[in-house]
């Protein structure tokens, strides 16, 4: 068997992500979850967010729609300072387990991390 014949069909080969790659990875993950593992899962809504949006989600305790309170701004400023100075990292994602399940993925993640988070 030649080396080329043994190579499986990869979903991606480098760390850069695109919406097309995310869709192909999501479809492959869904096929495994539903077909091979027989899982009963909610539909998923994948959202790509920036660092600033992730910090905002941190300050509001991960809830996308919530009443505004002055303490959230204070928390945002603290988290932003800690992140910018390198004292604190950010989560790769925030997932809200609802129907549909909403997953907020960071745009700075590699394609491998995006696939891991979607799985």
N, C-alpha and C positions, 0 to 999 in steps of 0.2 A: 504494500500500500504506500503510495507516495505521500510526501508531507502535505501537499496541497489537497489531496483527497481526504486526509484525516482531519483537516481544519474544519471546525464546525462553523455554521453561519452565525456570526457574531452580531449582536444588536448594535454595538458600537465598539470602536477600537482605541479611542483617545478620550481625554478628559472633558472636552468641550461638549456642552449640551445644546440642543436646539429643540424647538417644539415638535418637529418631526421625530427626532430620536426619543423624546419623552413619550410621544404617542405610541411608537413601536414598543418601547419598554413596558409601558402601561398595559398594552394589549397582551404581551407575552406573560406578564405577571398575572393578569386577569385569567388567561387561559389555564395557567397552572393552578391558581386558587380555585377556580370553578370546576375545571375538568379533572385534573389530577388529584387534588386534595378534597374536592367535594365541599368546599366551604360555602356558606351562605353569607354573602357580604352585601353591605349597603352600596349603592352607586357612589362613585367618588367624584369630587370636584377638586381639581388640582389648580392651585393659584400660585403664581411665582411672585415673590415679594422682595423688596430691597432690604438692605440693612436697616435703613431708617424705619421702614414699615415693621420690621421684626422688633426693633426697640420699642416702637409704639404699642405693638401687641403685648410685649412684656409688661409695659407700664399699666395696661388695662387688663392684666391677668389673663391674656389670651382670648378674650372675648371680642369678636369683631364689632358687635353693636352693643354698646353699653352706655349708661348715663355718664356724663362727663363730671369729673370731680377734680379739685385742685391738687389732690395728692397724686393723681396720675401724672401730672406735669412734673412734679417734684421727683417722682420715681423715674420718669423718662430722662430727666437731666442727669440724675445719678447714674443710671445704666449707661447712658451715652458717654459720660466722662470715663467710667470704668472700662468700657469697650475701647474707646479711642486711645487710652493709655496702655492697653494690653493687659489689664488686670482681670478682665472677664471676657469670656468668649460668648458666642451666641448659639442657641440651639440650631440644629439643621432644619428643623421644621416645627410647626405647631399643628396639631390635628384636633379638630372638633368632631367628636363622635356623634353625628346626627345623621339624618337621612335627607339629603345625601351627605356623606362624610366629606368634610372640607379639610383639605391638607394645604397648608401654606408652606411652600418650599422656598428657600433662599436662592436668589439668582447667582450668588457667589459659589454655590455648591458645584462640585464636579459632577459629571454625568453618572459616575458610580454612586455618589452620595444621593443623587436624585432618584436613581433606581432603588437604592436601599430604602429610602424614605417612603417611596410609593409602595414597596412590598410590605 
